[in-house]
Amino acid sequence: MGAEINGEGTDHCPYIAPDESFIIFSRFGDAGAGFFISYKDKSGKWLAPVKIHEELEGACPLISPDGKFFFLNSDGIFWMPAKFVEGLRPKK
């Protein structure tokens, strides 16, 4: 996936959107841990990942089929609104 996605730390549990426009993954390592999201640009190249939330950590990210909810595993299964997907998307 290139240097934009493959960075420092260990990446786990990628979730790729059905339309392949973004990927969410969990990252663990010296540079910090958490969930990151990366989007594809118009040419199909992955952009540098952005941390979804400073205090959100865990594994197994998943977006509900309707795109409304983000599920994660962090000593249990939790969910939250998935509004961040569009909120963090780079502006055109």
Secondary structure by P-SEA (a helix, b strand, c coil): ccccccccccccccccccccccccccccccccbbbbbbbbccccccccccccccccccccccccccccbbbbbccccccccccccccccccc
